[in-house]
């Protein structure tokens, strides 16, 4: 899952999540996956 610029994405992940955020975007995930994240800027990856 990738978010760039300004935006929010919500995803339901069961096993794994590779999350990449650039800019001021956010990724909110549901479930209990193993998370690998890369954040550039002031975005976030968080459980929702």
Backbone as XML, in Angstrom:
<?xml version="1.0"?>
<chain id="A" units="angstrom">
  <residue number="1" name="UNK">
    <atom name="N" x="0.862" y="-1.148" z="0.000"/>
    <atom name="CA" x="0.000" y="0.000" z="0.000"/>
    <atom name="C" x="0.912" y="1.215" z="0.000"/>
  </residue>
  <residue number="2" name="UNK">
    <atom name="N" x="0.590" y="2.179" z="-0.840"/>
    <atom name="CA" x="1.391" y="3.393" z="-0.937"/>
    <atom name="C" x="0.472" y="4.607" z="-0.999"/>
  </residue>
  <residue number="3" name="UNK">
    <atom name="N" x="0.825" y="5.642" z="-0.225"/>
    <atom name="CA" x="0.098" y="6.912" z="-0.249"/>
    <atom name="C" x="1.115" y="8.011" z="-0.455"/>
  </residue>
  <residue number="4" name="UNK">
    <atom name="N" x="0.850" y="8.897" z="-1.422"/>
    <atom name="CA" x="1.757" y="10.011" z="-1.684"/>
    <atom name="C" x="0.997" y="11.322" z="-1.711"/>
  </residue>
  <residue number="5" name="UNK">
    <atom name="N" x="1.667" y="12.400" z="-1.348"/>
    <atom name="CA" x="1.005" y="13.705" z="-1.331"/>
    <atom name="C" x="0.169" y="13.846" z="-0.080"/>
  </residue>
  <residue number="6" name="UNK">
    <atom name="N" x="-1.087" y="14.222" z="-0.241"/>
    <atom name="CA" x="-2.001" y="14.381" z="0.885"/>
    <atom name="C" x="-3.184" y="13.451" z="0.681"/>
  </residue>
  <residue number="7" name="UNK">
    <atom name="N" x="-3.357" y="12.524" z="1.589"/>
    <atom name="CA" x="-4.482" y="11.602" z="1.477"/>
    <atom name="C" x="-4.442" y="10.593" z="2.596"/>
  </residue>
  <residue number="8" name="UNK">
    <atom name="N" x="-5.545" y="9.899" z="2.776"/>
    <atom name="CA" x="-5.645" y="8.859" z="3.794"/>
    <atom name="C" x="-6.188" y="7.594" z="3.149"/>
  </residue>
  <residue number="9" name="UNK">
    <atom name="N" x="-5.570" y="6.470" z="3.466"/>
    <atom name="CA" x="-6.044" y="5.179" z="2.974"/>
    <atom name="C" x="-6.291" y="4.278" z="4.178"/>
  </residue>
  <residue number="10" name="UNK">
    <atom name="N" x="-7.380" y="3.532" z="4.126"/>
    <atom name="CA" x="-7.683" y="2.547" z="5.160"/>
    <atom name="C" x="-7.680" y="1.174" z="4.503"/>
  </residue>
  <residue number="11" name="UNK">
    <atom name="N" x="-6.967" y="0.236" z="5.126"/>
    <atom name="CA" x="-6.818" y="-1.090" z="4.535"/>
    <atom name="C" x="-7.012" y="-2.148" z="5.620"/>
  </residue>
  <residue number="12" name="UNK">
    <atom name="N" x="-7.590" y="-3.279" z="5.236"/>
    <atom name="CA" x="-7.743" y="-4.416" z="6.128"/>
    <atom name="C" x="-6.707" y="-5.452" z="5.722"/>
  </residue>
  <residue number="13" name="UNK">
    <atom name="N" x="-5.756" y="-5.730" z="6.598"/>
    <atom name="CA" x="-4.663" y="-6.653" z="6.281"/>
    <atom name="C" x="-4.663" y="-7.799" z="7.285"/>
  </residue>
  <residue number="14" name="UNK">
    <atom name="N" x="-4.583" y="-9.021" z="6.782"/>
    <atom name="CA" x="-4.645" y="-10.192" z="7.649"/>
    <atom name="C" x="-3.265" y="-10.679" z="8.087"/>
  </residue>
  <residue number="15" name="UNK">
    <atom name="N" x="-2.300" y="-10.734" z="7.156"/>
    <atom name="CA" x="-1.002" y="-11.328" z="7.484"/>
    <atom name="C" x="0.141" y="-10.331" z="7.442"/>
  </residue>
  <residue number="16" name="UNK">
    <atom name="N" x="0.320" y="-9.659" z="6.309"/>
    <atom name="CA" x="1.431" y="-8.716" z="6.183"/>
    <atom name="C" x="0.951" y="-7.429" z="5.532"/>
  </residue>
  <residue number="17" name="UNK">
    <atom name="N" x="1.655" y="-6.337" z="5.847"/>
    <atom name="CA" x="1.370" y="-5.048" z="5.233"/>
    <atom name="C" x="2.688" y="-4.337" z="4.993"/>
  </residue>
  <residue number="18" name="UNK">
    <atom name="N" x="2.944" y="-4.000" z="3.736"/>
    <atom name="CA" x="4.080" y="-3.157" z="3.384"/>
    <atom name="C" x="3.507" y="-1.782" z="3.095"/>
  </residue>
  <residue number="19" name="UNK">
    <atom name="N" x="3.775" y="-0.829" z="3.970"/>
    <atom name="CA" x="3.164" y="0.496" z="3.885"/>
    <atom name="C" x="4.231" y="1.546" z="3.588"/>
  </residue>
  <residue number="20" name="UNK">
    <atom name="N" x="3.958" y="2.384" z="2.582"/>
    <atom name="CA" x="4.873" y="3.463" z="2.220"/>
    <atom name="C" x="4.084" y="4.764" z="2.140"/>
  </residue>
  <residue number="21" name="UNK">
    <atom name="N" x="4.526" y="5.767" z="2.902"/>
    <atom name="CA" x="3.866" y="7.068" z="2.919"/>
    <atom name="C" x="4.891" y="8.135" z="2.571"/>
  </residue>
  <residue number="22" name="UNK">
    <atom name="N" x="4.543" y="8.989" z="1.611"/>
    <atom name="CA" x="5.372" y="10.152" z="1.292"/>
    <atom name="C" x="4.486" y="11.386" z="1.377"/>
  </residue>
  <residue number="23" name="UNK">
    <atom name="N" x="5.030" y="12.469" z="1.888"/>
    <atom name="CA" x="4.246" y="13.697" z="2.036"/>
    <atom name="C" x="3.508" y="13.703" z="3.358"/>
  </residue>
  <residue number="24" name="UNK">
    <atom name="N" x="2.225" y="14.074" z="3.314"/>
    <atom name="CA" x="1.424" y="14.183" z="4.534"/>
    <atom name="C" x="0.291" y="13.158" z="4.562"/>
  </residue>
  <residue number="25" name="UNK">
    <atom name="N" x="0.439" y="12.065" z="3.882"/>
    <atom name="CA" x="-0.600" y="11.035" z="3.828"/>
    <atom name="C" x="-0.581" y="10.138" z="5.047"/>
  </residue>
  <residue number="26" name="UNK">
    <atom name="N" x="-1.659" y="9.402" z="5.218"/>
    <atom name="CA" x="-1.788" y="8.457" z="6.323"/>
    <atom name="C" x="-2.297" y="7.121" z="5.802"/>
  </residue>
  <residue number="27" name="UNK">
    <atom name="N" x="-1.782" y="6.045" z="6.388"/>
    <atom name="CA" x="-2.327" y="4.713" z="6.150"/>
    <atom name="C" x="-2.826" y="4.195" z="7.494"/>
  </residue>
  <residue number="28" name="UNK">
    <atom name="N" x="-4.092" y="3.853" z="7.532"/>
    <atom name="CA" x="-4.716" y="3.284" z="8.722"/>
    <atom name="C" x="-5.022" y="1.830" z="8.392"/>
  </residue>
  <residue number="29" name="UNK">
    <atom name="N" x="-4.536" y="0.906" z="9.222"/>
    <atom name="CA" x="-4.774" y="-0.502" z="8.920"/>
    <atom name="C" x="-5.599" y="-1.165" z="10.005"/>
  </residue>
  <residue number="30" name="UNK">
    <atom name="N" x="-6.404" y="-2.109" z="9.562"/>
    <atom name="CA" x="-7.225" y="-2.928" z="10.439"/>
    <atom name="C" x="-6.659" y="-4.340" z="10.410"/>
  </residue>
  <residue number="31" name="UNK">
    <atom name="N" x="-6.889" y="-5.092" z="11.439"/>
    <atom name="CA" x="-6.333" y="-6.434" z="11.510"/>
    <atom name="C" x="-5.069" y="-6.428" z="12.351"/>
  </residue>
  <residue number="32" name="UNK">
    <atom name="N" x="-4.341" y="-7.539" z="12.299"/>
    <atom name="CA" x="-3.128" y="-7.685" z="13.101"/>
    <atom name="C" x="-1.983" y="-8.194" z="12.226"/>
  </residue>
  <residue number="33" name="UNK">
    <atom name="N" x="-1.627" y="-7.454" z="11.169"/>
    <atom name="CA" x="-0.582" y="-7.924" z="10.264"/>
    <atom name="C" x="0.815" y="-7.625" z="10.800"/>
  </residue>
  <residue number="34" name="UNK">
    <atom name="N" x="1.811" y="-8.301" z="10.236"/>
    <atom name="CA" x="3.204" y="-7.908" z="10.425"/>
    <atom name="C" x="3.416" y="-6.709" z="9.499"/>
  </residue>
  <residue number="35" name="UNK">
    <atom name="N" x="3.852" y="-5.577" z="10.057"/>
    <atom name="CA" x="3.918" y="-4.328" z="9.295"/>
    <atom name="C" x="5.363" y="-3.941" z="9.013"/>
  </residue>
  <residue number="36" name="UNK">
    <atom name="N" x="5.642" y="-3.653" z="7.747"/>
    <atom name="CA" x="6.897" y="-3.036" z="7.324"/>
    <atom name="C" x="6.516" y="-1.665" z="6.795"/>
  </residue>
  <residue number="37" name="UNK">
    <atom name="N" x="7.107" y="-0.606" z="7.366"/>
    <atom name="CA" x="6.693" y="0.731" z="6.965"/>
    <atom name="C" x="7.866" y="1.624" z="6.610"/>
  </residue>
  <residue number="38" name="UNK">
    <atom name="N" x="7.617" y="2.498" z="5.637"/>
    <atom name="CA" x="8.556" y="3.532" z="5.239"/>
    <atom name="C" x="7.772" y="4.834" z="5.197"/>
  </residue>
  <residue number="39" name="UNK">
    <atom name="N" x="8.210" y="5.823" z="5.972"/>
    <atom name="CA" x="7.518" y="7.108" z="6.021"/>
    <atom name="C" x="8.510" y="8.208" z="5.701"/>
  </residue>
  <residue number="40" name="UNK">
    <atom name="N" x="8.177" y="9.019" z="4.682"/>
    <atom name="CA" x="8.967" y="10.191" z="4.316"/>
    <atom name="C" x="8.044" y="11.395" z="4.440"/>
  </residue>
  <residue number="41" name="UNK">
    <atom name="N" x="8.422" y="12.371" z="5.227"/>
    <atom name="CA" x="7.556" y="13.529" z="5.456"/>
    <atom name="C" x="6.876" y="13.403" z="6.801"/>
  </residue>
  <residue number="42" name="UNK">
    <atom name="N" x="5.644" y="13.914" z="6.891"/>
    <atom name="CA" x="4.937" y="13.908" z="8.173"/>
    <atom name="C" x="3.715" y="12.994" z="8.156"/>
  </residue>
  <residue number="43" name="UNK">
    <atom name="N" x="3.735" y="11.994" z="7.329"/>
    <atom name="CA" x="2.650" y="11.020" z="7.283"/>
    <atom name="C" x="2.790" y="9.996" z="8.388"/>
  </residue>
  <residue number="44" name="UNK">
    <atom name="N" x="1.772" y="9.155" z="8.538"/>
    <atom name="CA" x="1.786" y="8.125" z="9.573"/>
    <atom name="C" x="1.247" y="6.801" z="9.042"/>
  </residue>
  <residue number="45" name="UNK">
    <atom name="N" x="1.664" y="5.734" z="9.703"/>
    <atom name="CA" x="1.084" y="4.404" z="9.513"/>
    <atom name="C" x="0.633" y="3.978" z="10.900"/>
  </residue>
  <residue number="46" name="UNK">
    <atom name="N" x="-0.658" y="3.683" z="11.045"/>
    <atom name="CA" x="-1.167" y="3.360" z="12.379"/>
    <atom name="C" x="-2.321" y="2.376" z="12.307"/>
  </residue>
  <residue number="47" name="UNK">
    <atom name="N" x="-2.510" y="1.670" z="13.411"/>
    <atom name="CA" x="-3.642" y="0.749" z="13.515"/>
    <atom name="C" x="-4.889" y="1.561" z="13.812"/>
  </residue>
  <residue number="48" name="UNK">
    <atom name="N" x="-5.993" y="1.203" z="13.160"/>
    <atom name="CA" x="-7.238" y="1.975" z="13.327"/>
    <atom name="C" x="-8.285" y="1.260" z="14.108"/>
  </residue>
</chain>
